[in-house]
Amino acid sequence: MNYQIPNWLIILGGCGQIFTALIYPYIRHQVFDWYNDVKQLKPLNQEIAKTYGRYIQGLNFSFGLIAILIPTDLKNNTTLAIALTGLIAAYWVGKVATQFAYYPMYDIPKKTLFKIGSYFMNTLFILFAIVYSWLFIYNLSYFINN
């Protein structure tokens, strides 16, 4: 391959992923009233739901930190780069697919801020899916051709 994926794009994606991790509690509480819904579950199911929420938040933050700290390593064509970019690409492609396949049937509160925020967050998710899929394909194609 004769092209390079710019580090600034990977770092931008990393910053966006950290942003999603930091904004996640606000979205759950203010937009979706998630905590009141979780309170209706049995205690064990409450803890499971909270744990999965923390997993999501932790993965978003971790993926962002990796992108910011070692963008060059994410495109160095090693088997580890292939595995890691493939994992992150699958995560975000899955998120985007889920977002558009299942979430549109739910109503987001009509406040302008939430409406704009939903477009912004969906744009970020698509950006992450594109950047990491591109990195994965870039690494994999180099590996296959050499």
C-alpha positions in Angstrom: 0.0 0.0 0.0 1.3 3.4 -0.9 -0.9 5.4 1.4 -0.6 6.2 5.1 -3.4 6.7 7.5 -2.6 10.0 9.3 -1.8 9.9 13.0 -4.0 12.9 13.6 -7.1 11.0 12.4 -6.3 8.1 14.8 -5.7 10.6 17.6 -8.9 12.4 16.8 -10.8 9.1 17.0 -9.1 8.4 20.3 -10.2 11.8 21.7 -13.7 11.1 20.5 -13.7 7.7 22.2 -12.6 9.2 25.5 -15.3 11.9 25.1 -17.9 9.1 24.7 -16.7 7.4 27.8 -16.8 10.7 29.8 -20.2 11.7 28.5 -21.8 8.3 28.9 -23.0 8.7 32.5 -24.7 12.0 31.5 -26.4 10.4 28.5 -27.7 7.5 30.6 -29.0 9.8 33.4 -30.3 12.9 31.5 -31.4 11.5 28.2 -32.5 7.9 28.9 -33.4 8.1 32.6 -31.4 4.8 32.8 -30.9 4.7 36.5 -34.6 4.9 37.3 -35.2 2.1 34.8 -32.5 0.0 36.3 -34.0 0.4 39.8 -37.0 -1.6 38.6 -34.8 -4.7 38.1 -34.0 -7.3 40.7 -30.8 -6.5 42.7 -28.6 -8.9 40.8 -29.9 -7.7 37.4 -29.3 -4.1 38.6 -25.6 -5.0 39.3 -25.3 -6.8 36.0 -26.7 -3.8 34.1 -24.4 -1.4 35.9 -21.4 -3.7 35.3 -22.1 -3.8 31.6 -22.4 -0.1 31.5 -19.0 0.2 33.2 -17.6 -2.3 30.6 -18.8 -0.1 27.8 -17.4 3.0 29.4 -14.1 1.3 30.2 -13.7 0.0 26.6 -14.5 3.3 25.0 -11.9 5.0 27.3 -9.3 2.3 26.8 -9.6 2.3 23.0 -9.3 6.0 23.0 -6.2 6.0 25.2 -4.6 3.4 23.0 -5.3 5.5 19.9 -3.9 8.7 21.5 -0.8 7.1 23.0 0.3 4.7 20.3 -1.3 5.6 16.9 1.8 4.5 15.0 1.6 1.0 16.6 -2.0 0.7 15.4 -0.8 0.9 11.8 2.5 -1.0 11.9 1.2 -4.1 10.1 2.0 -6.5 12.9 -0.3 -9.4 13.8 -1.0 -7.5 17.1 -2.0 -4.4 15.1 -4.3 -6.6 13.0 -5.9 -8.2 16.1 -6.3 -5.0 18.0 -7.7 -2.9 15.1 -9.9 -5.8 14.1 -11.3 -6.0 17.6 -11.9 -2.3 17.9 -13.4 -2.2 14.3 -15.8 -5.0 15.2 -16.8 -3.2 18.4 -17.7 0.0 16.6 -19.2 -1.5 13.5 -21.4 -3.6 15.8 -22.3 -0.5 17.8 -23.3 1.4 14.6 -25.3 -1.6 13.3 -27.1 -2.0 16.6 -27.7 1.8 16.8 -29.4 1.9 13.4 -31.1 -1.5 13.6 -32.6 -1.3 17.0 -32.4 2.1 18.6 -34.4 4.2 16.1 -37.6 2.6 17.4 -37.0 4.3 20.8 -37.8 7.9 21.4 -35.1 10.3 22.4 -36.5 13.2 24.4 -37.5 16.2 22.2 -35.1 18.7 23.6 -32.9 20.4 20.9 -29.7 19.6 22.8 -30.5 15.8 22.9 -31.6 15.8 19.2 -28.3 17.5 18.1 -26.4 15.3 20.6 -27.8 12.2 19.0 -26.6 13.2 15.5 -23.2 14.2 16.9 -22.8 10.8 18.8 -23.9 8.8 15.8 -21.4 10.7 13.6 -18.7 9.9 16.2 -19.7 6.2 16.2 -19.5 6.1 12.4 -16.2 7.9 12.4 -14.8 5.3 14.8 -16.1 2.4 12.7 -14.6 3.9 9.6 -11.2 4.7 11.1 -10.7 1.3 12.8 -12.0 -0.6 9.8 -9.6 1.3 7.6 -6.8 0.5 10.0 -7.7 -3.1 10.1 -7.9 -3.4 6.3 -4.7 -1.5 6.0 -2.8 -3.8 8.4 -4.4 -7.0 7.0 -3.7 -6.2 3.4 -0.1 -5.4 4.1 0.2 -8.7 6.1 -1.4 -10.7 3.3 0.7 -9.1 0.5 4.0 -9.7 2.3 
